[in-house]
Structures are given as C-alpha cells and as structure tokens.
Amino acid sequence: MKFVLNQKTKTETIDAVIPYVDCSDPIWLDSYNKYVGQFKNDFNNGISRYRDTGTLELVLKSIRKFAPFFNNVYLVVSSLSQVPDYVKDYDVKIIQHSDFIPKEYLPLFSSNALETWLHRLPVSENFVWFNDDTVIIKPITIYDFFSKNNFNHLIPNNYIGIKPVSFHVDNLRLNAFNLIFNTNQNKLEYHTQHGPEPYKLSWCKEYFEKYKDKLLANYHPLGREMSDYNQYACVAFQAFMKTGKINQKQYVITQSFGSKRKYDLLTNDYLLNTDKKIICLNDSAILDIEPYVKIVNDYIENYK
C-alpha cells in the first residue's frame, strides 16, 4: 500500500530493500572460489558472513505482518541462483547486482562494497535498507523512520550519536566520523546500532558524489578491510549534513543478539515484553542460532 503524506497534493512511497547472500549456492561458491579462494578464518571475512541461517524468511514474514506500509519489498542478490524457493510465497521483487552496479566494480563479496552503490538502486526516493538478519517483532509505522509531515527529516532508527572510541574500536564507525567531518583522528566515532535505516535516494547520490574519490579509493569488493566505508557513513551524512536536526536523546528500537549470553535471553517472554520493535540475529561462527530462529518464527506466526 502507498503511504499518503498529510499534504493533500503529495504522495510518498517507501520501499524496503534487503541484501542477501547464501554461500551454499554452487554458482555463487564457484565465483567466490575463483575470485577470492577459501573462506578466511576471521570475523570480517569468515563463512558466517555468507551463510543462510534461516533469518531471511523471518525478515519477509515480519515485514508482511508488522509493516504493511511498504510499497515494494526488494531482495538484492548477486544472481537469480541466490533467490530461495520460498521467496515466491512473498510479494518480493528481485534486484541483481548487475542491475545497478557498474560492471567494472563486479563481482563483489563484501556488504561494505555493496553499500557503496545505494545511490544507484532502482527503488523509490524513500527507502529503508534492511539486512537479512534484522527482524521486526512489533508493529511499526513509517514514523519510526521519517518525521511526520516532513520526509526531509529522517530518523536514524538506531541513532546513538558521537561518542568516544571505546577499547573495542569499530573501524567502520570511526571511518564514518572521519569521512563526514573530514578528520583523521581515532578518539571519536559515529556510533549506531546495526538495524534497518531510512534513506533518501537523492541524498545517497549527493553523498556518493561528495565523497566519491575516497569511497572508490577504499573500495574492496573481494572482502572487508579496515579502511572500508559502509552504510554508517551514508547514515551519518544524512543525519548531520542533510537532516540538520538530530534528537540528542537515544532513539534505539533494535536489540542485537550475537553472543551466547545474549541469545540465551531470547525467549518468547522476552519478545512479548520487550519495548524493542526490531531484533538483529547476528550470525556467529561459534554458535548455532537455528534454535533461536525457531523461537522468533513461532513468535511471529502466533502474534495476535
């Protein structure tokens, strides 16, 4: 359905966009082996970055149940061989990498590299960039992403703000701060949680043109590297350079799960009683998350 702005003369549509990869696909795996080789034994480029743990169908189910305002739902894949059979049960449109990324920058196997090209997506002016592990668990509205009556005021749904770099340095958040504020320091970062984020396509284009040289100089399509930029930098550009007014209190509607300690908190009671509206089911190289995927699936199917 289309979301109609309160101004009588203007109609706004909002799309949901979900990138997806499944390393069990033989065609994808042949390409990966050809251009990259064996999976790395590290956090940034290990197999957990590429395997399907069943979360994508949860994302699709949750959008259908809790966010019917999206006009289109797009799945972004490297090729049609990546599309799971169950996707046909959902109203989803497919975007292949070759549909929007210049061929000289393909193939790519890094989500950081993929997010360099947000400005070329064939989607509506207003869209929300999900991940294939970010699942809606409570009804949400368009106002969780865009301000009422003003679609030029985005609400970074997991905005935390500028904060000192902690003992655990996140290079992507640090790189985002340094890019947007044209610095080269290691004490402050743009801090945000991992969750769905709103974008304006025209602002993504402006971001790319403004920082094109640095973005392409640090473009690593075959795997993640420390100098990468990802969507955090574009979110920071929209927040500080375009929206211009950020609510300084925390606005965090996503809870991330990654460690076993956190996953053990993920029960049906938690899902029913939490004030969070979205959860992120981070894959882990040392943890089987499928039992937790089942908990969330049962919750969504039985939600009244």
QUICOR-V555460 format. One record per residue. N is the residue number from 1. RES is the residue in one letter. SS is DSSP state (alpha for helix, beta for strand, coil for the rest). PSI is psi as a letter, one per 20 degrees, with the letter a starting at -180 (none if undefined). OMEGA is omega in radians with two decimals (999 if undefined). Layout:
BEGIN
n->{N/N}
res->{RES/RES}
ss->{SS/SS}
psi->{PSI/PSI}
omega->{OMEGA/OMEGA}
END
This chain:
BEGIN
n->{1/2/3/4/5/6/7/8/9/10/11/12/13/14/15/16/17/18/19/20/21/22/23/24/25/26/27/28/29/30/31/32/33/34/35/36/37/38/39/40/41/42/43/44/45/46/47/48/49/50/51/52/53/54/55/56/57/58/59/60/61/62/63/64/65/66/67/68/69/70/71/72/73/74/75/76/77/78/79/80/81/82/83/84/85/86/87/88/89/90/91/92/93/94/95/96/97/98/99/100/101/102/103/104/105/106/107/108/109/110/111/112/113/114/115/116/117/118/119/120/121/122/123/124/125/126/127/128/129/130/131/132/133/134/135/136/137/138/139/140/141/142/143/144/145/146/147/148/149/150/151/152/153/154/155/156/157/158/159/160/161/162/163/164/165/166/167/168/169/170/171/172/173/174/175/176/177/178/179/180/181/182/183/184/185/186/187/188/189/190/191/192/193/194/195/196/197/198/199/200/201/202/203/204/205/206/207/208/209/210/211/212/213/214/215/216/217/218/219/220/221/222/223/224/225/226/227/228/229/230/231/232/233/234/235/236/237/238/239/240/241/242/243/244/245/246/247/248/249/250/251/252/253/254/255/256/257/258/259/260/261/262/263/264/265/266/267/268/269/270/271/272/273/274/275/276/277/278/279/280/281/282/283/284/285/286/287/288/289/290/291/292/293/294/295/296/297/298/299/300/301/302/303/304}
res->{M/K/F/V/L/N/Q/K/T/K/T/E/T/I/D/A/V/I/P/Y/V/D/C/S/D/P/I/W/L/D/S/Y/N/K/Y/V/G/Q/F/K/N/D/F/N/N/G/I/S/R/Y/R/D/T/G/T/L/E/L/V/L/K/S/I/R/K/F/A/P/F/F/N/N/V/Y/L/V/V/S/S/L/S/Q/V/P/D/Y/V/K/D/Y/D/V/K/I/I/Q/H/S/D/F/I/P/K/E/Y/L/P/L/F/S/S/N/A/L/E/T/W/L/H/R/L/P/V/S/E/N/F/V/W/F/N/D/D/T/V/I/I/K/P/I/T/I/Y/D/F/F/S/K/N/N/F/N/H/L/I/P/N/N/Y/I/G/I/K/P/V/S/F/H/V/D/N/L/R/L/N/A/F/N/L/I/F/N/T/N/Q/N/K/L/E/Y/H/T/Q/H/G/P/E/P/Y/K/L/S/W/C/K/E/Y/F/E/K/Y/K/D/K/L/L/A/N/Y/H/P/L/G/R/E/M/S/D/Y/N/Q/Y/A/C/V/A/F/Q/A/F/M/K/T/G/K/I/N/Q/K/Q/Y/V/I/T/Q/S/F/G/S/K/R/K/Y/D/L/L/T/N/D/Y/L/L/N/T/D/K/K/I/I/C/L/N/D/S/A/I/L/D/I/E/P/Y/V/K/I/V/N/D/Y/I/E/N/Y/K}
ss->{coil/coil/beta/beta/coil/coil/coil/coil/coil/coil/beta/beta/coil/beta/beta/beta/beta/beta/beta/coil/coil/coil/coil/coil/coil/alpha/alpha/alpha/alpha/alpha/alpha/alpha/alpha/alpha/alpha/coil/coil/coil/coil/coil/coil/coil/coil/coil/coil/coil/alpha/alpha/alpha/coil/coil/coil/coil/coil/alpha/alpha/alpha/alpha/alpha/alpha/alpha/alpha/alpha/alpha/alpha/alpha/coil/coil/coil/coil/coil/coil/beta/beta/beta/beta/beta/coil/coil/alpha/alpha/alpha/coil/coil/alpha/alpha/alpha/alpha/alpha/coil/coil/coil/beta/beta/beta/beta/alpha/alpha/alpha/coil/coil/coil/alpha/alpha/alpha/coil/coil/coil/coil/coil/alpha/alpha/alpha/alpha/alpha/alpha/alpha/alpha/alpha/alpha/coil/coil/coil/coil/coil/beta/beta/beta/beta/beta/coil/coil/coil/beta/beta/beta/coil/coil/coil/coil/coil/alpha/alpha/alpha/coil/beta/beta/coil/coil/beta/beta/beta/beta/beta/coil/coil/coil/beta/beta/beta/beta/beta/beta/beta/coil/coil/coil/coil/coil/coil/alpha/alpha/alpha/alpha/alpha/alpha/alpha/alpha/alpha/alpha/coil/coil/coil/coil/coil/coil/coil/beta/beta/beta/beta/beta/coil/coil/coil/coil/beta/beta/beta/beta/alpha/alpha/alpha/alpha/alpha/alpha/alpha/alpha/alpha/alpha/alpha/alpha/alpha/alpha/alpha/alpha/alpha/coil/coil/coil/coil/coil/coil/coil/coil/coil/coil/coil/coil/coil/alpha/alpha/alpha/alpha/alpha/alpha/alpha/alpha/alpha/alpha/alpha/alpha/alpha/coil/coil/coil/coil/coil/coil/coil/beta/beta/coil/beta/beta/beta/beta/coil/coil/alpha/alpha/alpha/alpha/coil/coil/coil/coil/alpha/alpha/alpha/alpha/alpha/alpha/coil/coil/coil/coil/beta/beta/beta/beta/coil/coil/beta/coil/coil/beta/coil/coil/alpha/alpha/alpha/alpha/alpha/alpha/alpha/alpha/alpha/alpha/alpha/alpha/alpha/coil/coil}
psi->{q/q/p/p/q/i/p/h/j/p/p/p/q/p/q/p/p/o/q/q/q/o/i/i/o/h/g/g/h/g/g/g/h/g/h/g/b/q/q/q/l/r/g/h/k/r/h/i/i/i/q/o/j/j/h/g/h/g/g/g/g/h/g/h/g/i/m/i/i/p/g/q/p/q/p/o/r/h/r/h/i/i/o/q/h/i/h/i/i/q/n/p/q/p/p/q/h/i/i/i/p/p/h/i/j/q/r/q/k/p/h/g/g/g/i/h/k/h/i/j/p/m/a/r/h/p/r/p/o/a/r/j/j/o/p/p/i/q/p/r/r/h/i/i/h/q/q/p/j/n/i/j/n/q/n/o/i/k/p/g/a/p/r/q/p/a/h/n/p/o/h/h/h/g/h/g/g/h/g/h/j/l/r/m/r/k/h/q/q/o/p/q/r/o/r/p/q/q/q/p/g/h/h/h/g/g/g/g/h/h/j/g/g/h/g/h/h/k/o/n/i/i/r/q/r/h/j/q/q/b/h/h/g/h/g/h/g/g/g/h/i/g/g/i/o/p/o/i/q/p/n/o/j/p/p/q/p/g/r/h/g/g/h/i/i/n/r/h/g/g/h/h/i/q/i/q/i/q/q/o/m/p/q/p/i/j/p/o/j/h/h/h/g/g/g/g/g/h/g/g/h/i/p/none}
omega->{3.10/3.04/-3.09/3.10/-3.10/3.05/-2.99/-3.02/-3.01/3.07/3.14/3.02/-3.12/3.12/2.99/-3.09/-3.04/3.01/-3.05/3.04/3.11/-3.05/3.08/3.09/-3.07/-3.13/3.10/-3.08/3.08/3.13/3.13/3.14/-3.13/-3.01/-3.05/-3.08/-3.10/3.05/3.12/3.10/3.13/-3.05/-3.01/-3.02/3.11/-3.05/-3.13/3.09/-2.96/-3.04/3.13/3.13/3.10/-3.07/-3.10/-3.13/3.04/3.13/-3.13/3.10/-3.06/3.08/-3.13/-3.06/-2.95/-3.08/-3.08/-3.09/-3.13/-3.11/3.08/2.99/-3.10/3.01/-3.09/-3.08/3.12/3.12/-3.10/3.11/-3.14/-3.02/3.12/-3.12/-3.05/-3.13/3.13/3.12/-3.12/3.14/-3.02/3.04/-3.04/2.98/3.06/-3.14/-3.09/3.12/-3.07/-3.14/3.11/-3.00/3.14/3.12/3.11/-0.03/3.05/-3.11/-3.12/3.10/3.08/3.11/3.13/-3.07/2.98/-2.96/3.11/-3.05/-3.13/-3.14/3.09/-3.08/-3.10/-3.14/3.14/3.13/3.09/-3.13/3.08/2.83/-3.07/3.06/-3.14/-2.94/3.07/-3.12/3.09/3.09/3.08/3.09/3.12/-3.11/2.95/-3.09/-3.10/-3.14/3.11/3.06/-3.12/-3.10/3.02/3.04/3.11/3.05/3.06/-2.84/3.11/-3.10/3.01/3.02/3.12/-3.11/3.08/3.07/-3.14/3.12/3.08/-3.06/3.03/-3.04/-3.11/3.11/3.09/3.13/3.13/3.13/-3.07/3.12/-3.03/-3.09/3.03/3.13/3.08/-3.06/-3.11/-3.11/-3.14/3.11/2.98/-3.00/3.11/3.04/3.12/-3.12/3.12/-3.10/3.12/3.12/2.87/-3.06/-3.13/3.10/3.05/3.11/3.12/3.10/-3.11/-3.12/-3.10/-3.03/-3.01/-3.07/-3.13/-3.14/-3.10/3.09/-3.14/-3.13/-3.07/-3.01/-3.03/3.13/-3.12/3.07/-3.01/-3.10/-3.10/2.86/3.05/-3.05/3.12/-3.12/3.12/3.07/3.13/3.09/3.13/-3.06/-2.99/-3.04/-3.08/3.14/3.00/3.14/-3.12/3.03/-2.99/3.07/-3.13/3.10/-3.01/-3.14/-3.14/3.00/3.14/3.04/-3.13/-3.13/3.09/3.12/3.12/-3.12/3.14/3.07/-3.03/3.13/3.09/3.11/3.10/-3.10/3.14/-2.94/-3.11/3.04/3.07/-3.13/-3.07/3.01/3.08/-3.12/-3.12/3.04/3.14/-3.14/-3.05/-3.06/3.05/-3.06/-3.08/3.07/3.13/3.04/3.12/3.11/-3.11/3.11/3.14/3.11/-3.11/-3.09/-3.09/-3.09/3.12/999}
END
